[in-house]
Amino acid sequence: VITLNPVDILDDKCKVVIALNLVDILDDKCKVVITLNLVDILDDKCKVVIALNLVDILDDKCKVVITLNLVDMLDDKCKVVITFNLVDMLDDKCKVVITLNLVDMLDDKCKVVITLNLVDIIDDKCKVVITLNLVDMLDDKCKVVITLNLVDILDDKCKVAITLNLVDILDDKCKVVTMFNRMDSIKQYIYME
């Protein structure tokens, strides 16, 4: 177990702050756990903040879990924020779970926000579950918002369930709102203006 915290303070400002925790345990336990936090503050602004968590567990447990948060702030604005979680579990458990959040803010506006969850479970369980949220904001307005949920379950269960929400806002008004739900042969459409 290693804990490293160096702090370099110059001119009443925190120049570099690093926190590193590394755990290596064998015998059916957590293989590698790494937490890295790096803060570089310049001119009262956070330059780079990185948090990395990696877990590798063997023997019917979570194979790989990665959480990465990267914040790059320039001119009092968050440039890039990325959160990535990947879980690979074997033996009748969740095969792949991915959560990706990407935020790119330019000119005090959220440019792109993406959240993706993918679950692949076999053996009479949910086959594929996908949740996708994409937000693209331009000119202080929400341009496109999409939420997609897809569930494919076999063996006397819901075959396909899809929920799609699309919002296109123009001129401070909700132009088109679409909700699509499909459960086997059941279909429902909702359009609002």
C-alpha positions in Angstrom: 0.0 0.0 0.0 1.5 3.3 -1.1 0.2 6.7 -0.3 2.0 9.7 -1.8 0.9 13.3 -1.2 3.4 15.9 -2.3 2.3 19.5 -2.0 4.2 22.4 -3.6 2.8 25.8 -2.5 4.1 28.9 -4.2 2.8 32.4 -3.7 -0.1 31.2 -1.5 -1.3 28.9 -4.3 -1.3 25.2 -4.6 1.1 24.5 -7.5 0.9 20.7 -7.6 -1.1 18.3 -5.5 -0.7 14.5 -6.2 -2.4 11.7 -4.3 -1.5 8.2 -5.4 -2.8 5.1 -3.8 -1.7 1.7 -5.2 -2.9 -1.6 -3.7 -1.7 -5.0 -5.0 -3.4 -7.9 -3.3 -3.2 -11.5 -4.5 -5.1 -14.7 -3.9 -8.6 -14.0 -5.3 -8.6 -10.4 -4.2 -8.2 -7.1 -5.9 -5.2 -7.3 -8.2 -4.4 -3.6 -8.8 -6.1 -0.5 -7.5 -4.7 2.8 -8.6 -6.1 6.2 -7.6 -4.3 9.2 -9.1 -5.3 12.8 -8.4 -3.2 15.5 -10.0 -4.1 19.2 -9.5 -2.1 21.9 -11.1 -3.4 25.4 -10.2 -2.2 28.4 -12.1 -3.5 31.9 -11.6 -6.3 30.8 -9.3 -7.5 28.3 -11.9 -7.5 24.5 -11.9 -5.3 23.5 -14.9 -5.5 19.7 -14.9 -7.4 17.3 -12.6 -7.0 13.6 -13.2 -8.6 10.8 -11.2 -7.8 7.3 -12.3 -9.2 4.2 -10.6 -8.3 0.8 -12.1 -9.4 -2.5 -10.5 -8.4 -5.9 -11.9 -10.0 -8.8 -10.1 -9.7 -12.4 -11.2 -11.6 -15.6 -10.5 -15.3 -15.0 -11.3 -15.1 -11.4 -10.3 -15.0 -8.1 -12.0 -12.3 -8.4 -14.6 -11.5 -4.7 -15.3 -13.0 -1.6 -13.8 -11.6 1.7 -15.0 -12.8 5.1 -13.9 -11.1 8.1 -15.5 -12.0 11.7 -14.8 -10.0 14.3 -16.6 -10.7 18.0 -16.2 -8.9 20.6 -18.1 -10.0 24.1 -17.2 -8.9 27.1 -19.3 -10.1 30.6 -18.8 -12.6 29.6 -16.0 -14.2 27.1 -18.3 -14.2 23.3 -18.2 -12.5 22.2 -21.4 -12.8 18.4 -21.3 -14.4 16.1 -18.7 -14.3 12.3 -19.3 -15.7 9.6 -17.1 -15.1 6.1 -18.3 -16.3 2.9 -16.4 -15.6 -0.5 -18.0 -16.7 -3.7 -16.2 -16.0 -7.1 -17.8 -17.5 -10.0 -15.7 -17.5 -13.6 -16.7 -19.5 -16.7 -15.7 -23.2 -15.8 -16.1 -22.6 -12.2 -15.1 -22.5 -8.9 -16.8 -20.3 -9.3 -19.8 -19.5 -5.7 -20.7 -20.6 -2.5 -19.0 -19.4 0.7 -20.3 -20.3 4.2 -19.1 -18.8 7.0 -21.0 -19.4 10.7 -20.1 -17.7 13.3 -22.3 -18.3 17.0 -21.7 -16.7 19.6 -23.9 -17.6 23.1 -22.9 -16.7 26.0 -25.1 -17.8 29.6 -24.5 -19.7 28.8 -21.4 -21.9 26.3 -23.3 -22.0 22.5 -23.1 -20.9 21.4 -26.5 -21.3 17.6 -26.3 -22.5 15.4 -23.5 -22.5 11.6 -24.1 -23.6 8.9 -21.7 -23.3 5.4 -23.0 -24.3 2.3 -21.0 -23.9 -1.1 -22.6 -24.8 -4.3 -20.8 -24.4 -7.7 -22.4 -25.6 -10.6 -20.2 -26.0 -14.1 -21.5 -27.9 -17.2 -20.2 -31.6 -16.3 -20.0 -30.8 -12.7 -19.0 -30.9 -9.4 -20.6 -29.0 -9.7 -23.8 -28.3 -6.1 -24.7 -29.1 -2.9 -22.8 -28.0 0.4 -24.3 -28.6 3.9 -22.9 -27.3 6.7 -25.0 -27.8 10.4 -24.1 -26.4 13.0 -26.4 -26.8 16.7 -25.8 -25.5 19.3 -28.2 -26.2 22.8 -27.1 -25.6 25.7 -29.4 -26.5 29.4 -28.8 -27.8 28.8 -25.3 -30.4 26.3 -26.7 -30.6 22.6 -26.5 -30.2 21.5 -30.1 -30.5 17.8 -29.8 -31.3 15.5 -26.9 -31.5 11.8 -27.6 -32.2 9.1 -25.0 -32.1 5.5 -26.4 -32.9 2.4 -24.3 -32.7 -0.9 -26.0 -33.5 -4.1 -24.1 -33.4 -7.5 -25.7 -34.4 -10.4 -23.4 -35.0 -13.9 -24.6 -37.0 -16.9 -23.3 -40.6 -15.7 -22.8 -39.5 -12.2 -21.9 -39.6 -8.8 -23.6 -38.0 -9.3 -27.0 -37.3 -5.7 -27.8 -38.0 -2.6 -25.8 -36.9 0.7 -27.2 -37.4 4.1 -25.7 -36.3 7.0 -27.8 -36.7 10.6 -26.7 -35.6 13.3 -29.1 -35.9 17.0 -28.2 -35.1 19.7 -30.7 -35.6 23.2 -29.3 -35.5 26.2 -31.6 -36.3 29.8 -30.7 -36.8 29.1 -27.0 -39.6 26.7 -27.8 -39.8 22.9 -27.9 -40.1 22.2 -31.6 -40.3 18.5 -31.7 -40.6 15.9 -28.9 -40.7 12.3 -29.9 -41.2 9.4 -27.6 -41.0 5.9 -29.1 -41.8 2.8 -27.0 -41.9 -0.6 -28.7 -42.6 -3.8 -26.6 -43.0 -6.7 -28.9 -45.9 -5.6 -31.1 -46.9 -2.6 -29.0 -46.0 0.8 -30.5 -46.6 4.2 -29.2 -45.8 7.5 -30.8 -46.1 10.9 -29.1 -45.4 14.1 -30.9 -45.6 17.5 -29.1 -45.1 21.0 -30.2 
